[in-house]
């Protein structure tokens, strides 16, 4: 799993947005807002967490009160929101 070329994340105030640059903007012309958890997952993918299992483990390591079932549900929701920007 990796972030497709042309998608970048920017901090905007207290949140984050994903925007496109270059050729990627031909296929997606908009922005996606992410909260801190979404930005953490995005960065984790950029840093090499290339599988669902690695992302779930990264979430469990970062958020002490998070259980496995909630981590899986939250990851599925995140991946659904950014599916156009992520290659598996």
C-alpha positions as CSV (number, residue, x, y, z in Angstrom):
1,X,0.0,0.0,0.0
2,X,1.3,3.5,-0.9
3,X,0.1,7.0,-1.6
4,X,-0.2,7.7,-5.3
5,X,2.0,10.3,-6.9
6,X,0.5,13.8,-6.9
7,X,-1.3,13.6,-3.6
8,X,0.1,15.7,-0.7
9,X,-1.1,16.4,2.8
10,X,-0.9,19.9,4.3
11,X,-1.6,21.1,7.8
12,X,-4.3,23.8,7.8
13,X,-5.2,25.3,11.1
14,X,-5.9,22.5,13.5
15,X,-6.7,20.0,10.8
16,X,-5.2,18.6,7.6
17,X,-6.1,18.5,4.0
18,X,-5.1,16.3,1.1
19,X,-4.7,18.1,-2.2
20,X,-3.5,17.1,-5.7
21,X,-0.7,18.5,-7.8
22,X,0.3,17.8,-11.3
23,X,-1.3,15.1,-13.3
24,X,-3.2,13.8,-10.3
25,X,-5.4,16.9,-10.4
26,X,-6.8,15.8,-13.8
27,X,-8.6,12.8,-12.0
28,X,-9.4,14.5,-8.7
29,X,-10.2,18.1,-8.4
30,X,-10.9,18.7,-4.7
31,X,-9.6,18.4,-1.2
32,X,-10.1,15.9,1.6
33,X,-10.1,17.0,5.2
34,X,-8.4,14.7,7.7
35,X,-8.4,14.8,11.4
36,X,-5.2,14.1,13.4
37,X,-5.8,10.3,13.3
38,X,-6.3,10.4,9.5
39,X,-3.2,12.4,9.1
40,X,-1.3,9.9,11.3
41,X,-2.5,7.0,9.0
42,X,-1.6,9.0,5.9
43,X,1.9,9.7,7.3
44,X,2.3,6.0,8.3
45,X,1.6,4.9,4.8
46,X,4.1,7.4,3.5
47,X,6.6,6.1,6.1
48,X,6.3,2.6,4.8
49,X,3.4,1.0,6.6
50,X,2.4,-0.9,3.4
51,X,-0.2,-3.3,4.7
52,X,-3.4,-3.3,6.7
53,X,-1.7,-5.2,9.5
54,X,1.1,-2.7,9.8
55,X,-1.4,0.2,9.9
56,X,-3.5,-1.4,12.6
57,X,-0.4,-2.1,14.7
58,X,0.7,1.5,14.2
59,X,-2.7,2.7,15.5
60,X,-2.6,0.3,18.5
61,X,0.9,1.5,19.4
62,X,0.0,5.2,19.1
63,X,-3.5,5.1,20.8
64,X,-3.2,3.2,24.1
65,X,-7.0,3.0,24.7
66,X,-7.8,1.7,21.2
67,X,-8.9,-1.9,20.8
68,X,-8.3,-4.1,17.8
69,X,-11.9,-4.1,16.6
70,X,-12.2,-0.3,16.7
71,X,-8.8,0.1,15.0
72,X,-10.0,-2.2,12.1
73,X,-13.3,-0.3,11.8
74,X,-11.5,3.1,11.8
75,X,-8.9,2.0,9.3
76,X,-11.6,0.8,6.9
77,X,-13.4,4.1,7.2
78,X,-10.1,6.0,6.5
79,X,-9.2,3.8,3.5
80,X,-12.7,4.3,2.1
81,X,-12.3,8.1,2.3
82,X,-8.9,8.1,0.6
83,X,-9.2,5.1,-1.7
84,X,-8.6,7.2,-4.8
85,X,-5.2,8.3,-3.4
86,X,-3.9,4.9,-2.2
87,X,-2.5,2.0,-4.2
88,X,-2.6,-1.5,-2.8
